[in-house]
Amino acid sequence: MTRSPRSSLPAVAPQRLATTARLFLDLVAVPMLLRALFEVNLKVLDPEIDAHVARSVAFFLAACRNGGVS
């Protein structure tokens, strides 16, 4: 049996998955959702989404790989 890269991350262990998911939402999704709710002109927000997601996801995955999500 081969292990997937995901199975080696403590952050996605069953007992930590809910916390990890919550942190992902707090870091990646919620900031953009709140901005979208309060931004009068969504065209202002649109160019920022890709950079925000790339930066936030990279940070989140680095934390997952290095045990920083608890």
C-alpha positions as CSV (number, residue, x, y, z in Angstrom):
1,M,0.0,0.0,0.0
2,T,1.4,3.4,-0.9
3,R,0.6,6.5,1.1
4,S,-0.7,9.6,-0.5
5,P,1.0,12.9,0.3
6,R,-2.2,14.0,2.0
7,S,-2.1,11.0,4.4
8,S,1.2,12.1,5.7
9,L,0.0,15.6,6.8
10,P,-1.0,15.7,10.4
11,A,-3.3,18.7,9.6
12,V,-5.7,16.4,7.7
13,A,-5.8,13.6,10.2
14,P,-9.4,12.8,11.1
15,Q,-9.2,14.3,14.5
16,R,-7.8,17.6,13.1
17,L,-9.8,17.9,9.9
18,A,-12.5,20.2,11.2
19,T,-10.0,22.6,12.6
20,T,-7.9,22.5,9.5
21,A,-11.0,23.2,7.3
22,R,-12.1,26.1,9.6
23,L,-8.6,27.7,9.3
24,F,-8.6,27.3,5.5
25,L,-12.0,29.1,5.4
26,D,-10.7,31.8,7.7
27,L,-7.5,32.3,5.7
28,V,-8.7,31.9,2.1
29,A,-12.4,32.2,1.7
30,V,-13.8,34.5,4.3
31,P,-11.6,37.6,3.6
32,M,-12.7,37.6,0.0
33,L,-16.3,36.9,0.9
34,L,-16.4,39.8,3.3
35,R,-14.7,42.1,0.8
36,A,-17.3,41.1,-1.8
37,L,-20.2,41.8,0.6
38,F,-19.0,45.4,1.4
39,E,-17.3,46.4,-1.9
40,V,-19.6,48.7,-3.9
41,N,-17.8,47.9,-7.2
42,L,-16.9,44.2,-7.5
43,K,-14.7,45.0,-10.5
44,V,-12.3,46.5,-8.0
45,L,-12.0,43.2,-6.2
46,D,-11.8,40.9,-9.2
47,P,-8.1,41.5,-10.0
48,E,-7.1,40.8,-6.4
49,I,-8.7,37.4,-6.1
50,D,-6.0,35.3,-7.9
51,A,-3.1,36.8,-6.0
52,H,-5.0,36.5,-2.7
53,V,-5.8,32.8,-3.3
54,A,-2.3,31.9,-4.5
55,R,-0.6,33.6,-1.5
56,S,-3.1,32.3,1.1
57,V,-3.2,28.7,-0.2
58,A,0.7,28.6,-0.4
59,F,0.9,29.8,3.2
60,F,-1.8,27.4,4.4
61,L,-0.2,24.4,2.7
62,A,3.2,25.3,4.1
63,A,1.6,25.4,7.6
64,C,0.0,22.0,7.0
65,R,3.3,20.5,5.9
66,N,5.2,21.9,8.9
67,G,2.7,21.1,11.6
68,G,1.6,24.7,12.0
69,V,-2.1,23.9,11.9
70,S,-3.6,22.8,15.2
